[in-house]
């Protein structure tokens, strides 16, 4: 899952919208989040702030090759990654 997809999933799962997220992040324009997601260039700092809003954390760990991931875990893949 790419960063924009993961962020949109967090919004949907928590009944929030992009306008709400823009307000939480201090964006001056509500469409700032839409533009960020469309470009797909979310900084680690912004991703961290978004995760904090939803009580998630960023974890760096070895890639998991087999087996199911824990319920609720979201894996963000890099550009061009295929799994």
N, C-alpha and C positions, 0 to 999 in steps of 0.2 A: 504494500500500500504506500503510495506517495504521500508526502507531507500534506498537501491540500486535501486529499481524501481523508486522511486521519483527522485533520482539524474539523472537517465537515461532519465526520462521524461523531466526534466529541460533541459538537453543537447539537446534532440531531438526537443523540442518546440522552442529552441533558435538557432537551426542550428549550434551547437557546438559539438565537439567530445571529447573523453577521453584524447587524446593527448593534446588538448587545455587546458582542465581542469588540467591535470598534470602540465603543464607549469605555469598556474595561481597559483597553490598551492605550487609551488617551488619544485616539486618532481624531483629527479635527473634522474629517469627512466620513460619513457612514460607509461610503463605498471603498474606503481604504483597505478593508479586509478582503473584499471581493477582488480588488486589483492585486493584492499580495498573493491570494490563492491562485488567481489566473496566471500570474507570472511564475508561480511555484518557487519563489526564492525567499522562503521563510528563514530568517537567521536563527541560529541556535538560541540566542537570547530571547527572541520573540517566541519561539517554540517552548522554551522553558517557562516563560510568563503565562502562556496559554495553558500549559500542563498544570501549573499551580492553580489556575482558576478552577480547574476540574478535579483537583486533588489527584493528579497523576504525576509520575516522575519520569525522568529520562534515564535510561540504564544502558550502559555499554557492556556487552557480553559477547562471548563467542557465538557464532552463527549456529543455530539449531538446525540440524539436517533431517531429523526424523522425529515423529511423535507429535502429539497435540500440544499446543501452547495453552497456558492457563486461561480460563475464561476471562474476557475483558482485556487481555493483553493485545496491544496494537504494535505491529512491526512496521517501521518506516524504512522503505528501501530507497537507495540513491537513484539518481537519474540514470536511466538505461538498465537498471537492475531487473533481472527476470528470475523468478523463482516459481 
